Amino acid sequence: MPKNIGIVDRLVRLFLAFTFLFLAWWESSWIILVFSLFIFYEAVASWCLFYQLIGKNTCPIDKIKNN
């Protein structure tokens, strides 16, 4: 999978993942936990399924390679 998430998007996703992780613990919700883990995976892997589907790329490394 090619990377398609830049550093700002990764940091936002990490913040959201930890926020949802806390919310999952607070509410004892496994659904929120799964959502949180998926967001954390996206941040760590620098890959977003939605960005892939619409063809968006915010990763500066891939932009340099393509030029």
C-alpha positions as CSV (number, residue, x, y, z in Angstrom):
1,M,0.0,0.0,0.0
2,P,1.5,3.3,-1.0
3,K,1.5,6.0,1.7
4,N,-1.1,8.7,1.2
5,I,-1.2,10.6,4.5
6,G,1.0,13.5,5.4
7,I,2.5,14.3,8.9
8,V,-0.3,16.7,9.9
9,D,-3.0,14.1,9.0
10,R,-1.1,11.5,10.9
11,L,-0.9,13.6,14.0
12,V,-4.6,14.5,13.9
13,R,-5.5,10.8,13.5
14,L,-3.2,9.8,16.4
15,F,-5.0,12.4,18.6
16,L,-8.4,11.1,17.4
17,A,-7.4,7.5,18.0
18,F,-6.3,8.2,21.6
19,T,-9.5,10.2,22.2
20,F,-11.7,7.4,20.9
21,L,-9.6,4.9,22.9
22,F,-10.4,6.8,26.1
23,L,-14.0,7.1,25.1
24,A,-14.2,3.4,24.4
25,W,-12.7,2.7,27.9
26,W,-15.1,5.2,29.5
27,E,-18.2,3.8,27.8
28,S,-17.0,0.2,27.7
29,S,-17.8,0.1,24.0
30,W,-16.0,-2.4,21.8
31,I,-17.4,-0.7,18.7
32,I,-15.6,2.5,19.6
33,L,-12.5,0.5,20.4
34,V,-12.5,-1.1,17.0
35,F,-13.0,2.3,15.4
36,S,-10.1,3.7,17.5
37,L,-7.8,0.9,16.5
38,F,-8.6,1.4,12.8
39,I,-7.7,5.1,13.1
40,F,-4.5,4.2,14.9
41,Y,-3.6,1.8,12.2
42,E,-4.2,4.5,9.5
43,A,-1.9,6.9,11.4
44,V,0.9,4.3,11.9
45,A,0.7,2.9,8.3
46,S,0.3,6.4,6.7
47,W,-2.5,5.0,4.6
48,C,-6.1,5.9,4.4
49,L,-8.8,3.8,2.7
50,F,-11.0,6.8,1.9
51,Y,-8.1,8.8,0.5
52,Q,-7.2,5.8,-1.7
53,L,-10.8,5.6,-3.0
54,I,-11.0,9.2,-3.9
55,G,-7.4,9.5,-5.2
56,K,-6.2,12.1,-2.6
57,N,-2.6,12.1,-1.4
58,T,-1.2,14.4,1.3
59,C,2.1,12.6,1.7
60,P,5.0,14.9,0.7
61,I,7.4,11.9,0.1
62,D,5.2,10.5,-2.7
63,K,4.8,13.9,-4.3
64,I,8.7,14.2,-4.5
65,K,9.0,10.7,-6.0
66,N,6.4,11.4,-8.7
67,N,8.2,14.5,-10.0
